[in-house]
Amino acid sequence: MAKPVIFAIDDEPEVLNAVERDLRHHFQAEYRIMKAGSGAQALEAVRLLKQSNASIALFLVDERMPGMTGTQFLIEALKLYPDARRVLLTAYADTEAAITAINQIGLDQYLLKPWEPPEQRLYPVLDDLLGDWMAHARPPYDGIRVAGTTLSAASYSLKDFLSRNLVPYQWVDLDVDTPARELIASSPDGMSRLPVVMFPDGTTMVQPAARELAERIGLQTRAQRPFYDVVVVGGGPAGLAGAVYAASEGLHTVLVERDATGGQAGTSSKIENYLGFPSGISGEDLARRATTQARRFGAEIVSAQDVTCIRRNDPYRVVVLSDGSELNCKAVLVASGMEVRRLEAPGVSELVGVGVYYGAALSEAVMYRDKHVYVIGGGNSAGQGAMFFSRFARQVTIVVRTAKLDAMSQYLVDRINDTKNIDLRTRTVVSAARGDGKLTAITLTDIETGTASEEACDALFIFIGSAPRTQMVADLVERDAQGFILTGRDLLVDGHWPRSWTLARDPFLFETSVPGIFAAGDARWGSSKRVAAAVGEGSATISMIHQYLQTV
Ligand SMILES: Cc1cc2nc3c(=O)[nH]c(=O)nc-3n(C[C@H](O)[C@H](O)[C@H](O)COP(=O)(O)OP(=O)(O)OC[C@H]3O[C@@H](n4cnc5c(N)ncnc54)[C@H](O)[C@@H]3O)c2cc1C
């Protein structure tokens, strides 16, 4: 942890050097001593210190300086460091100014120059003030901080990106943190472009794109080799399992993930039916463990890159990424899973990130402490979400089209029934959302009677199913009308393989209509849409890839 700062400011170089010398002599062991020759210079340094989240314990400032007086400097500096102790260095003639400053800025002390001997006239005063400061100071957060306003879609997606990539950060809420707001307001972009990411070294990124941020925080965003045995598309359970098995069996493997490893499972607050975890495991934890395991076996994990298309260049396959780069390989495992279906109702799309969320939005849940939130959907993910929010929210209302929760596992239905602050609206849909800058109300429509009523609502979490994410192979492999990828015997039509299948052998169980391109997990037609099933398919595919590699 960096030492707190004592900051001395005086425009006369000899005086400034003398103050610095005396401060170092007595305080150096516990404090970092900084100095500046003018109020303007000092303010610049104070802003940088604030940006890097350093602590300032005390300002020792000459009152009579050209351009900016000591009091004027303190007025500005205290906006950023309201708790710092403040001492003016004055001449006899300045005592009036010092007394005014006591009233104006709560000046702690003024010291008459010269302060010789410091043992009597400087150190006891500062020791007392610093002891007082220390008793109330909280150690500053030493990691990445994200400054923004709570109800902002951009802040939400950035926080979600960091938390899903397991990067710890501190949220700085500019709606309530006045010193931080002062700091951001005084930067070149001011409050016009948020969020701002502040790093411990004092550097910042304003509204960074996911890939820029990923690079800055040390995630790998580019593949290291020109050629791989296997490229895995997607870092959900199927892709991670594929990467673990492929890499552990000696195949040069790279996994490309557009967002954060863990996939849909990574957004689950608790997975209770995955083998080997009798009291459940959070999706985040499972993702972290699997990602570490894949890396440990030597798989590369490239983050914040979308696979935009896959081509064949026989006998090789070419995987094209969103930055335009291409990965050549022998085999591809498409494990791109599903993405949530959007709720088509007036007002909803405008409020995403500011009260309306798709999925569990775990990073936002605490914001809705003691509020009334609504969950749409009757599946297990909605049930888990409702249980999770019930720990924070005053009331959770589940809205379903059906007459009861018949699409949900019984263990979750039982839990929901036992939870006092969860209630259920059956045969109902959300037909509109309203709000100005943030969600305030939703319209609920009874699907039998058509009766609509508007209700106040603090947050709406939507879990209304998903669609496969397989656009990157749309023109390459056989898919069904919804976009699920057909594999193995599911490719047979009237006993015939599709025309694109030209090999004498039959496709492997999870092989698509293009040899060497495999699909596993939720994106595959006929898969069970469960974590364990996706893990099983992802790992089983690797043995098929081994067999395929013997043929090329
Ligand atoms: C909230 C929630 C709770 C759930 N709870 C449970 C549970 O308790 N038990 C259970 O068994 N199942 C549960 N499920 C279902 C389970 O999570 C899924 O079946 C499982 O995650 C599917 O794994 P997958 O790897 O096939 O796909 P996904 O998990 O969907 O992962 C696919 C990955 O591919 C990435 N991707 C997609 N397209 C591209 C591209 N073009 N380029 C790069 N990357 C791409 C995505 O970003 C994603 O990370 C839950 C699902 C949700 C949403």
The ligand as a MOL file (V3000), in Angstrom:
LIG
                    3D

  0  0  0     0  0            999 V3000
M  V30 BEGIN CTAB
M  V30 COUNTS 53 58 0 0 0
M  V30 BEGIN ATOM
M  V30 1 C -29.0610 -17.8820 -16.0690 0
M  V30 2 C -28.8780 -19.3060 -16.5060 0
M  V30 3 C -28.8690 -20.3180 -15.5610 0
M  V30 4 C -28.6770 -21.6460 -15.9410 0
M  V30 5 N -28.6510 -22.6120 -14.9910 0
M  V30 6 C -28.4120 -23.8880 -15.3240 0
M  V30 7 C -28.3260 -24.9030 -14.3220 0
M  V30 8 O -28.5120 -24.6350 -13.1360 0
M  V30 9 N -28.0430 -26.1630 -14.7120 0
M  V30 10 C -27.8500 -26.5060 -16.0110 0
M  V30 11 O -27.5590 -27.6650 -16.2820 0
M  V30 12 N -27.9420 -25.5710 -16.9790 0
M  V30 13 C -28.2090 -24.2740 -16.6790 0
M  V30 14 N -28.3030 -23.3080 -17.6560 0
M  V30 15 C -28.0820 -23.7120 -19.0630 0
M  V30 16 C -26.5720 -23.8300 -19.3430 0
M  V30 17 O -25.9330 -22.6750 -18.8590 0
M  V30 18 C -26.3040 -23.9880 -20.8250 0
M  V30 19 O -26.9210 -25.1480 -21.2600 0
M  V30 20 C -24.7960 -24.0750 -21.0900 0
M  V30 21 O -24.1410 -22.9000 -20.6800 0
M  V30 22 C -24.5290 -24.2730 -22.5770 0
M  V30 23 O -23.1530 -24.2690 -22.7720 0
M  V30 24 P -22.5050 -23.9560 -24.1990 0
M  V30 25 O -21.0460 -23.9670 -24.0100 0
M  V30 26 O -23.0870 -24.8380 -25.2250 0
M  V30 27 O -22.9990 -22.4990 -24.6140 0
M  V30 28 P -22.9590 -21.1070 -23.8570 0
M  V30 29 O -22.9490 -21.2730 -22.4060 0
M  V30 30 O -24.0440 -20.3100 -24.4770 0
M  V30 31 O -21.5450 -20.4900 -24.2790 0
M  V30 32 C -21.2910 -20.0690 -25.5840 0
M  V30 33 C -20.1510 -19.0740 -25.5730 0
M  V30 34 O -19.7970 -18.7680 -26.9110 0
M  V30 35 C -19.5280 -17.3840 -27.0360 0
M  V30 36 N -19.7570 -17.0100 -28.4340 0
M  V30 37 C -20.9280 -17.0320 -29.1270 0
M  V30 38 N -20.7450 -16.6420 -30.3940 0
M  V30 39 C -19.4210 -16.3560 -30.5010 0
M  V30 40 C -18.6170 -15.8900 -31.5640 0
M  V30 41 N -19.1400 -15.6420 -32.7780 0
M  V30 42 N -17.3020 -15.6760 -31.3550 0
M  V30 43 C -16.7480 -15.9400 -30.1210 0
M  V30 44 N -17.4790 -16.3820 -29.0650 0
M  V30 45 C -18.7850 -16.5880 -29.2570 0
M  V30 46 C -20.5380 -16.7480 -26.0920 0
M  V30 47 O -20.1270 -15.4490 -25.7060 0
M  V30 48 C -20.5400 -17.7410 -24.9380 0
M  V30 49 O -19.5660 -17.4040 -23.9670 0
M  V30 50 C -28.5030 -21.9790 -17.3170 0
M  V30 51 C -28.5360 -20.9640 -18.2730 0
M  V30 52 C -28.7220 -19.6400 -17.8850 0
M  V30 53 C -28.7580 -18.5440 -18.9330 0
M  V30 END ATOM
M  V30 BEGIN BOND
M  V30 1 1 1 2
M  V30 2 1 2 3
M  V30 3 2 2 52
M  V30 4 2 3 4
M  V30 5 1 4 5
M  V30 6 1 4 50
M  V30 7 2 5 6
M  V30 8 1 6 7
M  V30 9 1 6 13
M  V30 10 2 7 8
M  V30 11 1 7 9
M  V30 12 1 9 10
M  V30 13 2 10 11
M  V30 14 1 10 12
M  V30 15 2 12 13
M  V30 16 1 13 14
M  V30 17 1 14 15
M  V30 18 1 14 50
M  V30 19 1 15 16
M  V30 20 1 16 17
M  V30 21 1 16 18
M  V30 22 1 18 19
M  V30 23 1 18 20
M  V30 24 1 20 21
M  V30 25 1 20 22
M  V30 26 1 22 23
M  V30 27 1 23 24
M  V30 28 2 24 25
M  V30 29 1 24 26
M  V30 30 1 24 27
M  V30 31 1 27 28
M  V30 32 2 28 29
M  V30 33 1 28 30
M  V30 34 1 28 31
M  V30 35 1 31 32
M  V30 36 1 32 33
M  V30 37 1 33 34
M  V30 38 1 33 48
M  V30 39 1 34 35
M  V30 40 1 35 36
M  V30 41 1 35 46
M  V30 42 1 36 37
M  V30 43 1 36 45
M  V30 44 2 37 38
M  V30 45 1 38 39
M  V30 46 1 39 40
M  V30 47 2 39 45
M  V30 48 1 40 41
M  V30 49 2 40 42
M  V30 50 1 42 43
M  V30 51 2 43 44
M  V30 52 1 44 45
M  V30 53 1 46 47
M  V30 54 1 46 48
M  V30 55 1 48 49
M  V30 56 2 50 51
M  V30 57 1 51 52
M  V30 58 1 52 53
M  V30 END BOND
M  V30 END CTAB
M  END
